[in-house]
Amino acid sequence: MYRKTPSSEKNASLLQEIRQEFLGTFSKEEERTTTFMTRYPKQIFIGMVILIILSSILAFVYTPLTYDKEFPEELSFGSANEIKENVSGEISTILDLSDRVKRISLLKAEVERIIQLDVISYKDSVFLENAIQELEYFNNHKKKDNEN
């Protein structure tokens, strides 16, 4: 389907090949542009200045177009506030649960350490009672949450 065109020079670069291929087209356009610019330099300069002035006027005087909102206002702001409140409530619940899990794991580790001791001091026994009560509270609280 496609055939490779052999180059006339062996060490020709891609740029040289492109120039050689489109030399006629580029030279014609270059001549036209050069003659136009040499014939009308004042008009070209005045046109550039007018375009600069017009673009600065448009940039500083006219405000951008305002577009109609795609969604009704009550949907965009009201629902966003509700979603934000719900998400923040869920995040605080997750953080609270993670704190509880950390506390339970610390209590369990401490209870196991105290149970493995041969002799328990009064301080350890008081801590053990409080820790067991707290663990029971967490277990009962978890069962009530699962039932609902």
N, C-alpha and C positions, 0 to 999 in steps of 0.2 A: 504494500500500500504506500508506504513512505520510502523514499530513496535518499540516501545520504549524498549531498552535493560535495564533490571533492573541491578542496581549496586549491587555488593556483600557487600559493606559497605554502611551504611545509611548516614553518614556524609562525604562522599567522595567529593572532589572538582573536578572541570572540569579538572584541570591540572593533578591531580592524575589519573583520568579516562583515559586521553590521554596517559599518561606514561604507564599505565597498558595495554592499547590497542596496542601501538606501541613499547613496550619494546623490543621485539625480533629484530625488524628492526633497532632500534636505537643502540642496544648493538652490533649488527654485524658491523655496519658502524663505530661505535666508536672503536671497536677492530682493524678494518682494518686501520683506520687513525692513531691510536696509533702505530701500528707495522710499518707502512710506515715511520712515523716521527722518530721512534727510530732507524730504519735501515739506513736511508739516511739523517741525519741532516745537514751534510756539503753541500750536493747537493741542499737541499732545501734552505739553506742560500745563496749559490752562485746564485741560480735561482732568489731569491728575489732581490739580489743586481743588477743582470743583468737587471731585469725588471725595477728597479728604474732608472738605468742609461739610458736605452732605452727610458723610458717615459720622462726623462728630456731632452734628445737629441731631441726627437720629439716635445716637447713643445717649445723649444727655437730655434731650427734650421729651422724646416719646417713651412712654413706659411700655413694658412688655404686655402682650395681650393676656387678659385674664380668661382662664378656661372654666367652664362649669364643672362643678364637682361631680364625680361619677357616682358617689354614694351619698345617701341622705345624711345630714349632719347628726341626727340622733343615733344612727347606726355606727358612725365612725368614732364618735367621742364617748357616747354612753356605754357602748359595748366594750370599748377599749378600757374604760375605767373599771367596769365589772370584771373583765378578764384579768386586769392588773391586780385587783383586790383578791380574786380567787387564787391566782397564781402565788401571790405573796402569802396567802393563808396556807396554801399547800406546801410552799417552801419552808415556812416556819414549822409546820407539822413534821416535815421530813427532818429538819434540824433538831427538833425536840426528840423525835424517835432515835436519831443517831446519838444524842446525848444520853438517852436512857440505855441504849445498847452498851455504850461505853461504861456507864455506871454499873450495869448488871455484870458485865464481864470483869470489872475491877472487884466488885463484891464477891463474885464467885471465886475468883482467884484468891482473895484474902480469906474467905471462909475455908477453902481447901487447905490453905497454908496453916490456918489455926487448927483445923481438925487433925492434921498430920502431926501436930506437936504432942509430946508425951504429957507435959504439964502445961495447963492453961492458967494464965494469970487472971486476976479480977478484971483488969482492963480489957483483956482479950475476950473474956466471957460477956462483958457488957457490949463490946463491939459485935460479937457473934450474935447476940440476941437482936440487936438493932438491925444487923445485916440480914438476918433471916426474916424479920418482919418486913423489911423493905423488899426483899426478894418475893415474899408471899404477896405483897401488895402488887408488884409488877406482874406476877403470874395471874392473880385474880383479875387485875385490870385488863390483861391481854385476853383472858377467857370471856369477859363481858363484851369486849370489843368484837370478838369473833362471833358471838351469839347474835349481835345486832346486825 
